Amino acid sequence: MILALDCREFTPGRITGIGRFLQNVLEEIARNRPHLSTVAVAEPDSSIPVSAPHIRVVRLSAPFTLYYDQVLLPRALRSVGSTAFFSPYYKAPLASSCPVVITIHDLILLQVSEYTRGLGRLYAAAFRRWASLLANRAVAVITDSEFSKKQIITEIGLAADKVHVFYLGVGDEFRPAHDPGRIALLASRYGITGAYFLALGNFLPHKNFARLVEAYSALPETTQAQVKLVLAGSGSGHRLTSPVSLETLNLPGVLLPGFIAAEDLPTLYSNALAVVCPSLMEGFGYAPLEAMACGTPVVCSKAGPYPEVAGDAVLYVDPLNVSEMASALSRIIADESLRRELSIRGLERARLYDSHQTTKRLVDFLEGIASGRKKA
């Protein structure tokens, strides 16, 4: 029994939601599965964050992804004698010597209009066909929410019993963190001081940061001087899509610190006035859950899986309604009792998503396939 994992997501200096998800899987195997021989398939510069005697690393180098996926990866799986291969996304070989389990976190490319217009329509069509091909070849498809499962069944046409929902979990490191030394580090490292709203993620269109900036710009200038808006993550040069860009707004209250070091995230969450998650679509959404675990109020889009995940523990807004978003920001600033209530509800809700339990269920499933006990 040998389980192979695609670990290309571990790029040095870059922490992603998928990376944290995959790290949880490796930690569960390292701690509790000494009998499960595991192979982490990675690129030459990948930094595997977990080590154990029964986890070994195989590094592959290829000039482009398709060659890696369809030539080198199948060879490596045969060479190590893998009895199952797990991909934390929809990259996988079409032909494999062992059962393949893929993950489809979301179908954002098929659901958000910014990705389906013009040339994007061709890319979306290619994505649909490729995802369908991989999903039908795989023995099972993992996804993060019932919302995403319904989309996969509808858009790709898979049978319901082939799609398996495993909620993501929040790690132990995400808890209230108010150490003055760490707060001072945030100030010196990222230039974040005083009161602030936090939005975390890449700057792709579905994150809807443009409307968030527009909502923030509608607040009185005196408020903007007192409460900053921190957009943390990768911004591809910090370019926002229409209708609003930072260049045209020229707002001094908007801070762009770039990527945040993993060890600084709990403190950044914990000391925000609120975390704002305005996405048009997600597959699950780590940020609101991590923020709730840190005791921070959350202003959240009512779109996608957020209501399923967050329940009644957040303040919901219509992600297309800028004035409603601005009103929610104003309420958070003005109403201390609301912030306190959201903090209490959030902490309670986050306890439902313990990463040890959610990851254990997933690894149980993968081990069953690797051992031949489970046919998916």
C-alpha positions in Angstrom: 0.0 0.0 0.0 1.7 3.2 -1.2 -0.2 6.5 -1.4 1.3 9.1 -3.7 0.5 12.8 -3.3 0.9 15.7 -5.8 2.9 18.2 -3.7 3.8 20.8 -6.4 1.8 23.4 -4.5 4.6 23.8 -2.0 6.3 26.7 -3.7 8.9 28.5 -1.5 7.7 31.7 -0.1 4.1 31.2 -1.2 1.4 29.9 1.2 -2.0 29.0 -0.5 -5.2 27.5 0.7 -4.5 24.4 -1.2 -1.0 24.3 0.3 -2.5 24.4 3.8 -5.0 21.8 2.9 -2.2 19.5 1.6 0.0 20.2 4.6 -2.8 19.0 6.9 -3.0 15.7 4.9 0.8 15.2 5.3 0.7 16.0 9.0 -2.1 13.5 9.6 -0.1 10.8 7.8 3.1 11.7 9.6 1.4 11.7 13.1 -1.1 8.9 12.9 -0.4 6.6 9.9 3.1 5.0 10.3 1.8 2.0 8.3 0.9 4.2 5.3 3.9 4.5 3.0 3.6 7.8 1.3 5.4 9.4 -1.7 5.3 13.2 -2.0 5.7 14.0 -5.7 7.2 17.5 -6.1 9.2 19.8 -8.2 13.0 20.4 -7.6 12.4 23.6 -5.6 9.4 22.5 -3.7 9.8 22.8 0.1 7.9 19.9 1.7 6.8 21.2 5.2 6.3 17.7 6.8 8.8 14.9 7.2 8.5 11.4 8.6 10.3 8.0 8.0 7.4 6.7 6.0 7.1 9.8 3.8 9.6 10.1 1.0 10.0 12.8 -1.7 10.3 12.1 -5.4 11.2 15.2 -7.4 10.4 15.6 -11.0 11.4 18.4 -13.4 9.6 19.2 -16.7 9.6 22.1 -19.1 5.8 22.4 -19.1 2.9 21.1 -17.0 1.3 18.8 -19.6 4.6 16.8 -20.0 4.9 16.6 -16.2 1.3 15.4 -15.8 1.0 13.0 -18.7 4.6 11.6 -19.1 6.8 12.0 -16.0 4.1 11.6 -13.4 2.7 8.2 -14.7 6.3 6.9 -14.9 7.0 7.9 -11.4 3.8 6.3 -10.1 4.8 3.0 -11.8 8.4 3.3 -10.5 7.4 3.7 -6.8 4.7 1.1 -7.0 1.9 3.5 -6.0 -1.4 1.9 -5.2 -3.3 5.2 -5.3 -2.6 8.8 -6.4 -4.2 11.9 -4.8 -4.2 15.3 -6.5 -5.3 18.3 -4.5 -6.6 19.9 -7.7 -7.5 18.8 -11.2 -4.0 18.1 -12.4 -3.6 14.3 -13.0 -2.5 11.8 -15.5 -5.2 10.5 -17.9 -3.6 7.0 -17.8 -2.2 5.7 -14.6 -1.0 2.4 -13.2 -3.0 3.1 -10.0 -6.4 4.6 -9.0 -6.5 8.4 -9.2 -8.4 10.7 -6.9 -8.7 14.3 -8.0 -10.0 17.4 -6.2 -12.2 20.0 -7.8 -12.4 22.8 -5.3 -14.7 25.0 -7.4 -15.9 25.7 -10.9 -15.3 29.5 -10.7 -14.0 29.6 -14.3 -17.5 28.4 -15.5 -19.6 30.5 -13.1 -18.1 34.0 -13.0 -18.9 36.2 -16.1 -15.4 37.8 -16.1 -13.9 34.5 -17.0 -16.5 33.5 -19.6 -16.5 36.5 -21.9 -14.5 37.1 -25.0 -11.4 34.8 -25.2 -12.2 33.7 -21.7 -15.1 31.7 -23.2 -12.7 29.5 -25.1 -10.6 28.9 -22.0 -13.8 28.1 -20.0 -14.9 25.6 -22.7 -11.4 24.0 -22.6 -11.5 23.8 -18.8 -14.9 22.2 -18.8 -13.8 19.5 -21.3 -10.5 18.9 -19.5 -12.1 18.8 -16.0 -14.8 16.4 -17.3 -12.2 14.1 -18.9 -10.1 13.9 -15.7 -13.1 13.5 -13.5 -14.5 10.7 -15.5 -11.1 8.9 -15.6 -10.6 9.3 -11.8 -12.1 6.8 -9.4 -13.4 9.6 -7.2 -13.6 13.4 -7.1 -13.1 15.3 -3.8 -14.7 18.7 -3.3 -15.0 21.1 -0.4 -18.7 21.8 0.0 -22.2 20.6 -0.9 -22.5 23.8 -3.0 -19.5 22.8 -5.1 -20.7 19.2 -5.3 -24.0 20.3 -6.9 -22.1 22.5 -9.4 -19.8 19.6 -10.4 -22.8 17.3 -10.9 -24.6 19.9 -13.0 -21.7 21.4 -15.0 -19.6 18.3 -15.6 -22.3 15.6 -15.5 -20.8 13.3 -12.9 -22.9 10.8 -10.9 -23.6 12.0 -7.4 -22.0 9.0 -5.8 -18.7 9.7 -7.5 -18.3 13.2 -5.8 -17.4 13.2 -2.2 -17.6 16.2 0.1 -14.8 16.7 2.7 -15.0 20.0 4.4 -11.7 21.8 5.0 -10.6 22.4 8.5 -9.0 25.3 10.4 -5.6 24.6 12.0 -4.7 24.9 15.6 -2.6 28.0 14.9 -5.7 30.0 14.1 -6.8 31.3 17.5 -7.0 34.7 19.1 -3.5 36.3 19.0 -2.9 39.7 20.6 0.7 39.5 21.6 2.1 43.0 21.6 5.4 41.9 20.1 3.7 40.2 17.1 1.5 43.3 16.7 4.6 45.5 16.6 6.1 43.0 14.0 3.0 43.6 11.8 3.6 47.3 12.0 7.3 47.1 11.0 7.1 44.3 8.5 3.9 45.3 6.6 3.2 48.9 7.7 -0.1 47.9 9.3 -1.0 50.0 12.3 -4.2 51.1 14.0 -7.7 49.9 13.1 -8.1 48.1 9.8 -10.4 45.9 7.7 -8.7 42.9 6.2 -9.3 41.2 2.9 -7.0 38.3 2.1 -6.5 36.5 -1.3 -5.3 37.0 -4.8 -6.6 39.9 -6.9 -8.4 37.8 -9.5 -11.9 39.1 -10.6 -13.9 36.6 -8.6 -12.4 38.0 -5.3 -14.4 41.1 -6.0 -11.9 43.5 -4.4 -12.8 46.2 -6.9 -16.3 46.6 -5.4 -14.8 46.3 -1.9 -12.5 49.2 -2.6 -15.4 51.2 -4.1 -17.4 50.5 -0.9 -14.5 51.6 1.3 -14.2 54.8 -0.8 -17.8 55.6 0.0 -17.0 55.9 3.7 -16.3 59.5 5.0 -12.7 60.6 4.6 -12.4 61.0 8.4 -13.4 57.3 8.7 -10.8 56.3 6.1 -8.2 58.2 8.0 -9.0 56.2 11.1 -9.7 52.7 9.7 -7.5 51.3 6.9 -8.4 48.7 4.3 -5.7 46.0 4.0 -5.7 44.0 0.8 -3.2 41.2 1.5 -2.0 38.7 -1.1 -0.8 38.6 -4.6 -2.1 41.4 -6.8 -0.3 40.8 -10.1 1.1 44.3 -9.7 -1.9 45.2 -7.6 -4.1 45.6 -10.6 -7.9 45.5 -9.9 -10.4 44.8 -12.6 -13.1 47.3 -13.6 -15.2 49.1 -12.5 -12.7 50.4 -10.0 -8.9 50.4 -9.8 -6.6 51.7 -7.1 -4.9 54.0 -9.5 -8.1 55.9 -10.2 -9.2 56.0 -6.6 -5.8 56.9 -5.2 -6.9 56.1 -1.7 -4.2 56.5 1.0 -6.3 54.3 3.4 -5.8 51.2 1.2 -2.7 49.2 2.1 -1.1 46.6 -0.1 1.3 44.5 2.0 1.7 41.6 -0.5 2.0 38.1 0.7 1.7 37.6 4.5 4.1 35.1 6.2 2.2 32.1 7.5 3.3 32.7 11.1 1.8 36.3 10.9 -1.6 35.3 9.7 -3.2 34.6 13.1 -2.1 38.0 14.5 -3.2 39.8 11.3 -6.6 38.2 11.5 -7.0 38.6 15.3 -6.3 42.4 15.3 -8.5 43.3 12.4 -11.7 45.3 13.1 -13.3 42.8 10.7 -12.3 40.4 7.9 -14.1 41.1 4.7 -14.8 38.3 2.2 -16.6 39.9 -0.8 -16.1 37.0 -3.3 -18.5 36.4 -6.1 -17.7 32.7 -5.9 -15.6 30.2 -3.9 -15.4 26.5 -3.5 -15.2 26.8 0.3 -13.4 29.9 1.5 -10.6 29.6 4.1 -10.5 33.2 5.1 -13.8 33.6 6.9 -13.3 30.4 8.8 -9.7 31.3 9.9 -10.9 34.7 10.9 -13.8 33.3 13.0 -11.3 30.9 14.7 -9.3 34.0 15.7 -12.4 35.6 17.2 -12.6 38.3 14.5 -15.9 39.6 13.1 -16.5 38.7 9.5 -18.4 40.6 6.7 -19.1 38.0 4.1 -20.6 37.6 0.7 -23.9 35.7 0.7 -22.8 34.0 -2.6 -21.5 30.5 -3.2 -20.8 28.2 -0.2 -20.3 30.9 2.4 -23.8 30.5 4.0 -23.2 26.7 4.1 -19.9 27.1 5.8 -20.4 30.2 8.0 -24.0 29.8 9.1 -25.3 32.7 11.2 -21.9 33.6 12.5 -21.1 36.4 10.0 -22.6 39.6 8.6 -23.8 38.9 5.1 -23.8 41.3 2.1 -24.8 41.1 -1.5 -21.4 41.1 -3.3 -22.8 43.1 -6.2 -24.3 45.8 -4.0 -21.6 48.4 -3.2 -23.8 50.5 -1.0 -24.8 47.5 1.0 -21.2 46.6 1.5 -20.3 50.1 2.6 -23.2 50.1 5.0 -21.9 46.8 6.5 -18.5 48.3 7.0 -20.0 51.4 8.7 -22.0 49.1 11.0 -18.9 47.2 12.1 -17.1 50.4 12.9 -20.0 51.9 14.9 -21.5 48.9 16.7 -19.2 47.4 19.3 -22.0 45.0 20.5 -22.4 43.7 16.9 -18.6 43.0 16.7 -18.7 41.2 20.1 -21.7 39.1 19.0 -20.1 38.1 15.7 -16.9 37.2 17.5 -18.7 34.9 19.9 -20.7 33.2 17.1 -17.6 32.9 14.9 -15.6 31.1 17.6 -18.4 28.7 18.2 -18.9 28.0 14.5 -15.2 27.5 13.8 -15.1 24.7 16.3 -17.1 22.6 13.8 -14.2 22.6 11.4 -11.4 21.1 13.4 -8.6 20.3 10.9 -7.6 17.1 12.7 -11.1 15.6 12.3 -11.8 16.8 8.8 -8.4 15.6 7.6 -8.7 12.3 9.3 -11.9 11.5 7.4 -10.2 12.4 4.1 -7.1 10.3 4.8 -9.3 7.4 5.9 -10.9 7.6 2.5 -7.6 7.8 0.6 -6.1 4.9 2.6 -9.2 2.8 1.8 -8.6 3.3 -1.9 -4.8 2.7 -1.7 -5.4 -0.5 0.2 -8.1 -1.7 -2.2 -10.7 -1.9 0.6 -12.7 1.1 -0.8 -13.8 1.1 -4.4 -15.0 4.8 -4.2 
